[in-house]
Amino acid sequence: MESSKIQTSENETQNHPLVSIITPTYNHEKFIGTCIESVLKQSYPNWEMIIIDDGSSDRTGSIVAAYDDERIKYIKQDNVGIWKLKKTYNKALHMSKGELVAILEGDDAWPSYKLEEQVKIFKKKDVIFSWGRKNTINDQNHIISFDLPSLNRFRNMPPEEMTKILIIANFIQPCTVMINKDALLSIGGFVQHKETPYVDYPTFLELSLKGRFYPSDRVMGYWRKHKAQITTQKETDMNRGFMVSIDFYENLSPAQKKSINFKVEDKLEFREKILNDQIAVSARLALVKGDWKEASTCYRSIFKQGDLKIKIQSLLGVICAFLRIDLEWFAVLTCKPKIRDASGEWDTTLFKDGKKYSNWFKVQLLFLKLLRRIRPFKYADSQYLLESDFSQ
């Protein structure tokens, strides 16, 4: 592959702080090329990409080696797995030379303006942490969903309120994040709860006590949604995630607890909603597979305790199970991600052939623009909803 090196003068380097991109990867041969290409396309030139390969057994390493750019550093280690993810992340962190750190896992990607836009925030604002909205993509790089709410409400939010909302739920996607390295080092680097297979949530919680968070309302990352999850595994992860934030809150000082004013009931309510959503996904997959009895059982189990959306979906699901049809037609009507087939992979309902808007989505866009006019501070600007290097 041809070199894509960008030469920068000493003066340019001084005006452009180095951004260290931490990229953990494992058996991402299908996606690592897209990930690297999205970094090479950045309009911001002064970066280093540290790829830590956790013992991949596929072609990940050979694909990375094809990129001739001195800013890309590839390290392959013996597999330590997701339960020691902290070790992998912090290995990259201690190798890094930048004053800013960005996270980009090997199956995710960025828009070309990502680094430039967020570096501007760090130059203009006294912040230690920035994030943005995400577009969700599938295995074929098609956008399958987007974040509608605006993030502008977080711009003047007191730190205590930010911490409180984070305790209730992790609403920040790692691929959209940029962090001040000194702030990250001040908490000992990336943090991992002993019973959770991730580092983002506990790390973000600890950082929320160290300085100001500031968002961009533009899309700052493409997060890849993989196959429909198995409900029992998701429930286990949810329980572990619940304990991460509860333990974090319990370890705060009395003064901090008083200023944050967190209520466990809010956390329980959110947890129940997410769990019901996951059961509904499992039920949809059962319909696609033709497991009518399993689908009906799942839908009936969440009908009573679910919100109005879940109740409607559950009722439709039970009817579909009785008629021996799937529920993916409803996803098309509502412009939600559609389960492709029994493999559990997701398809887009927003585009035709990954490029042109579908007719149903054109109608939805008009409605979204109307909502934006009525409540401009609640909904993201429609011109930013689907920013993508993939859909053009």
N, C-alpha and C positions, 0 to 999 in steps of 0.2 A: 504493500500500500504506500502511496506517495506521502512524503513528509508534509505535515501541516504546521510546521514550526512558525511561530510569530516572534520576530525579533523586537525587543523593546530597548530603548535607550535608558541610560541611568536616570535621566530626568523623568522619563515616563514611568519608570519603576517607582520613583519616589511619590509620584502623584497617584499611583495605582497600587494600593496595598496588596500584598500577596494573599491570595485566598487558597487555603489548603482544602482540597476536596477529598473526603474520606469515603471510599467505596469498598465495602465488604461484599464479597461475592462467593457463591458456591453453586457449581453446576448451572451456570447461566449462559451456556453457549448460544441459546436462542435469542438472548436479550442483551448480552454485554456489548455487542457491536453498536446497537442503537444507543445504549448508555454512553459509550465513549464518543460516538459521533455528536451527540447533543452537547458534550463538553467542548469538543473541537469547534463547534459552530458558535461558541460564545462570542459576543461582541466585545467582551472584556478580556484583555489578553493576559493579565498577570495572575496565573493560577498554576498550581501543581495538583496532579491527581494521583492519590496514593491508593492503589488497588490491592487489597488484602484478600487473597484467594485461600479459602479455608479448606484446602485439600481437594479441589474439584477433580472428579474422575472423567469428565467429559472434555470437550475441546476449548474450554474457556481460556486456558493459558495460551494456546496457539493463536487464538483469535486476537487476544490482547497484544501478542508479540508482533502481529502484522502492522501495528500502528507505530510509525517511526516518528515519535515526538518526545523530546527529552523531558518534557513536563510530565509525562506519564511514567509513573514508577510502579512496577509490578512485583509483589512479594507473594510467594506461595508458601504456606505453612502446613504442617500436619493438621488434619481435621480436629478441631476442638468442639465443634457443634454450637448450637444456639444457646445452650445453657452456660457457655463461657463466652458469650458474645462481647461482654465487657472487655475481655482480654484482647479480642481481635480489634475492636474499635480503639482501645487505648494504645495498642501497638502502633497503629497509624497516626494517632494523635501525637505520640512522642517522637515520631519520625518527621512530623510536619514542621515547616518553617514559616508558615504564614501567620499573620496576626488575626486573620479571620478564618473560621472553619465552616465548611458547608458539607452536608450529608447527601450522598447519592448512592443508594444501594444498586447492585449490579443489574437489577431487572427494572429499574425506573429510569426516567429521563428528564431533561430540562428544556424549556423554551430558550431560544438563543439570547434573549435579553436578561436572563435570570441574574447572573452575577453582576452585571452593570447596574441594574436597577437596585439591587440590595446593597451594593457598596455605597451607592449614593445615600441611602438611608443612614448608614453608619457614619458617613462624613457629615451629614446635616443634623443628626439627632444624637442625643446622649443616651444611647441604648446599648445593651449587651446581647440582644437577641432580636431577630426579625424572622418573620414567616409570611406565607401568602396563601392564596387559594390554590386548589389542585384541580386538575382534570384527571379523571380516571380513564385508563386505557386498558384494552384487552391484549391477548397474546398476538394480535395482528396489528398492533399500534393504532387501533381505531378508538376514538373517544367514545366511551359508553355512558358517561355521566359527568356532571360538573357541579361545583359548589355555587348555589344561588345566593345565599346570604352575603351581604357586604361585611367586610372586616373593619370598616372604618370606625365602628363603635368602640374598638379596642384602643384607638389611638390616644385617647386621653383618659383611659381607664386607670384608676389607682392600682398600684401593685398588689394590694391586698385583695382586691376584687378579681384580678387576673389569677392569683393563686387559688382563690375559692372556686372559680369556674374550672380551673385545671384539675382540682381535686375531684370535682364531680365527674369530669370526663376529659380524656385527652383529645382535644379537637384540632391538634396541630399535626400535620403530615410531615414526617422527617425530611422528605425530598424537597420541601419548600423552605427549609430552615437555613439560616446563617447565624453563627455564634461568635462572639468575641472570645478569642482563645484564652486570654488571661482569666476571664470569668469562668470558663470551662475548667481551667486548671485549678482555680480556687476551690472547686468542689471535689477535687481529686480526679478530674477527668470524667469520662462517661460512667454512669452509675447503673448497676443492675441489681434488682431485687433477687434474692437467692431462689425464689420459686417462680420466676417469670422468664420467658425466652426472648426478652427484648430489653433495649437500653433507653429508648427514646423517652418513654413516659416518666420513669423515675429521674432521669437527667433533667427533663424540662421542669419538673416539680422543684428540684433543688435550685435550679437556675432562677426560678421565679422569685426567690428570696434574695437574690444577689444584685438585681438591677432591673431596668425598665425593658419591657418587651414592646416592639412596635411592628405593626403589620404593613404589608403592601396589599392593596386590593386587587392586584393583577394575579394571574395564574403564575405561580413560581415553581411548579413541578408537575410532572405526569406520573401518577402513581398507578402501578400495574395491578389490576384485580385478577387474581388467578381463579381456579376452579371453585365452584360452590363448596363451601366448607361443610365438614361433618359436624352436626350440631353438638354432639357430646364433647368433641375436642374444643369447639368454640366456647361451650359452657365452662369448661375447665379453665381456659384462658381468661374468661370474664371474671371468674372467681379469684384468680390470681391477681388480675388487674385491680379488682376491688380492694384487695388487701394492700397493694402497693400504696395507694393514695390514703387509705385509712391509717396505715402504719406511719406514713409521712406526717399526717395531721397530728397523730397522737404524740409524736416526738417533738412537736413545736413547743415553744415556751408558752406559758399562760397568757402573756401579753399578745403574742402572735395569734393564738387561738381566738382571743377576744376580738382582735381587729379583723380577722378573716370571717368570723361568724359563719362557719360551715355547719350545715345540717345533714346528718346521715340520711335522713328521709329523702333528700334531693338526690343523693347518690343511688339509693335503692330504687327510686322511681326510674332514673335513667337506665340503670342496669337491667331492670325488668323490661323496659322498652327494647333495648338492644337484643336481649335474649329472645324476645318474641319475634323480632325481625329475623333473627338467625333461624329459628324454628320454621318460620314461614318460607325461607329460602330452601331449607331441607325438604319441606313439603312440596314446593314447586319442582325440585329435582326429582322427587318420587313420582310426581305426575308425568314428567318427561320420560321417566324410565318405565312407566306403566305399572308402578306399584301403587295401585289405587287404594288399597286398605291402609298402607302406611301413610299415604298422603292425607286421607280422611282423618286418621287418628291424630296426626300432627296438627291439622287445622282445628279440630275440635278441642284440643288441649289448650290452645291459646285464644280461643274465641271469648271465653268469659273474662279473662284478665287483661285482654288487649285493649288498645285505644280504638277510636272509630276506624282508622285506616286498617288496622289489623282485623277488626270485626268484619269489615267489608270484604277484605281479601280472604278471610277464613270462610265466609259464607260462599263466595264464588268458588273457592277451592273445593269445598265439600260437594258443590253442585257439579264441578268438573270431574271430580272423582267418580261420582254417580254416573255421569254421561260418558266416562272413559275418554276424556280429552285433557290436554294440558291447559295451563293458565297463561301461556306466553303471549297469547293474543292480547291479554290485558296489559302486559308490559309494552307492547307496541302502541296501544291506544294512549297510554300514559307517558310514553317516551322514557321508559326506564330500561336498564340493561336486561337483555333477554338471554335465557339459558339456551345455548346453541343446540345441544343434543345430550345424550346420556353421558358424554364425557364430562359435563359440568362446566365447560368453558362458556364464557360470556360473549354475546354479540351486541353490537350497537343498534339502537333503534332511532338514533339521531340523524344518521346519514345513509344515503344510498351509495353502495360501492365505496364507502369510506370517504366520500368527497361531497356530494350534493346533499343538502338538507332533505329529509323525508317530508312528505306533505303534513303528517301529523305534527312534526316538530316545527314546521313553519307556523302552524297555528299556535303552538305553545310559545314560540318566540314572541309573537305579537302580544300574547297575554302577559308575558314576562316584562315586556317593554312598558305595558300599561301599569303593572305593579310598581315598576321603577319610578314612573311619573307620580304615582300616588304616594309612595313611601320611598323616596330616593336614598334615605340613610339606612334602610333595612336591606335593600336588594342591590346586588352588584350591578355595575354599569353593563348593559347588554353587549357593548363592544368588547368587553373583556371576558365574557362568559366562556367563549370557546376559542380563546387564543391557542393556537397550536401550529407547530411546524409539521404536523402529520396530516392535518385535514385540508391543507391548501392545495 
